[in-house]
Amino acid sequence: FHDFRGTKKLDETLEKMVAYPADFYKVVSTATTLADNVTMIKFLARQGDRHSLVGMCMGEQGIISRVLGVRAGSVFTFASAIAGEETAPGQVTAQELRNVYRIERVDVATRVYGVAGDPVAHSLSPAIMNAAFRRENVNAVYLALHAKTLKDLLTCVREIPIHGISVTMPYKEAILHHLDNTDSHTTKIGACNTVVRAQDGNLYGFNTDASGIVRPLERRLNTLEGARILVIGAGGAARAAVFGLKERGSEVYILNRTAGPAKKLAHQARARIVKRADLKKLAFDVIINATPVGMGNTRDTPLQDKEINSRYVFDMIYDPGETRFLKLAKERGAQVIPGIEMFAHQAARQFEIWTGKPAPWDEMLRVVLLALQERSNRSTSSK
Ligand SMILES: NC(=O)c1ccc[n+]([C@@H]2O[C@H](COP(=O)([O-])OP(=O)(O)OC[C@H]3O[C@@H](n4cnc5c(N)ncnc54)[C@H](OP(=O)(O)O)[C@@H]3O)[C@@H](O)[C@H]2O)c1
């Protein structure tokens, strides 16, 4: 039985099917919300002992049931032999089920984590996090959770249960209202990208974006104490960078398109504001781009070459891997740090918060660079 519209009346459907003897009863629905997976998983748990059942939800949001269905009571699951030959919406390849999600190792003790946002289809987080869990032998699996509402996401967090989430656009601020507590750093930033579900069910929020900035810089500069750092932008990511760098004792300057957010951030963090017209006269140890300018193209840059007077230039953007800003910076003789390092280090910090183990960040960076490379090869070959 396949329902291509939704997930409903699963027990009634099965009741009609069992009137006919069969080796397996396959009940497949479509997830239109994340919570539909909860309905399917509960159905499998309820009926799996009585009948030989195969059950899962189709659709992008059905990934939870595709990975967790077997532990809930599905006798087996479906996957495509090769990419491009999927036989149902949301189906993943057998290789992905085995190598990324390690489905053969998912058992009742497996902890579930995920990246939650809207959209999340192109997220690199499942690749990087599952690689880290595998490397450190952590019994956990990490999924892409396409949450169209926060309510839907929070239902799954409670019911599956999900032990931790990486929060991405557009929920980094809104999720704060649903947490039981946040650390002071996250409260100051006003955005949360990491949630931990404690044993008592309480939700705790953290922000690891600052680690994504501070760690790659500390690996290059001996200390950030006293370093003169220009942050371009005053949104969520810039706020994380500014507070993180101020905590390390850096001298932080802010440049933003709109005065209001820059003034507010400078005041809160005790940083200084810079006018673009003054840039040619100023030199920095590091310049960080925390705006989306340059994302998805090699044309736009937040600064022109003569405005780049810095030893290091760090672009938060990771697609393309080398932005126009980084190219100009190299030509000016600066050392450059691509956004993918921020991505890997903020993920590494999440891994540490969730597992209490040091993160295999070099392996994480290797895996995510490979995933980016594969993505760019795919898009070149499809053009
Ligand atoms: N590598 C990573 O792991 C990582 C992590 C987090 C974020 N990021 C990247 O960091 C960037 C910022 O993210 P966010 O979450 O901070 O976004 P956000 O909260 O929307 O803030 C965007 C900032 O960029 C400025 N801006 C936007 N468009 C601009 C333009 N055309 N010209 C000049 N300034 C412009 C905005 O200035 P106004 O105040 O004038 O609007 C604002 O200060 C994004 O590209 C994101 O992908 C990367």
The ligand as a Gaussian input file, in Angstrom:
#p B3LYP/6-31G(d) Opt

LIG

0 1
 N       30.840000      29.112000       7.159000
 C       29.901000      28.944000       8.059000
 O       29.862000      27.947000       8.782000
 C       28.872000      30.023000       8.264000
 C       28.122000      30.072000       9.457000
 C       27.178000      31.090000       9.621000
 C       27.004000      32.013000       8.601000
 N       27.747000      31.910000       7.459000
 C       27.592000      32.902000       6.377000
 O       27.724000      34.198000       6.917000
 C       26.919000      35.122000       6.176000
 C       26.074000      35.956000       7.131000
 O       25.137000      35.124000       7.782000
 P       24.137000      35.706000       8.902000
 O       23.433000      34.542000       9.450000
 O       24.867000      36.615000       9.801000
 O       23.143000      36.579000       7.993000
 P       22.228000      37.803000       8.477000
 O       21.911000      37.691000       9.921000
 O       21.128000      37.893000       7.481000
 O       23.188000      39.099000       8.305000
 C       23.589000      39.515000       7.048000
 C       24.550000      40.695000       7.174000
 O       25.086000      40.956000       5.872000
 C       24.770000      42.282000       5.495000
 N       24.416000      42.289000       4.078000
 C       23.474000      41.526000       3.470000
 N       23.451000      41.795000       2.154000
 C       24.378000      42.761000       1.945000
 C       24.810000      43.469000       0.781000
 N       24.292000      43.213000      -0.426000
 N       25.795000      44.390000       0.906000
 C       26.334000      44.652000       2.122000
 N       25.956000      44.013000       3.261000
 C       24.995000      43.078000       3.167000
 C       23.599000      42.711000       6.333000
 O       23.665000      44.104000       6.461000
 P       22.375000      45.011000       6.831000
 O       22.368000      45.136000       8.333000
 O       22.651000      46.276000       6.123000
 O       21.172000      44.255000       6.302000
 C       23.903000      41.981000       7.647000
 O       24.827000      42.695000       8.416000
 C       26.106000      34.269000       5.209000
 O       26.722000      34.318000       3.952000
 C       26.190000      32.888000       5.778000
 O       26.090000      31.892000       4.782000
 C       28.676000      30.949000       7.275000

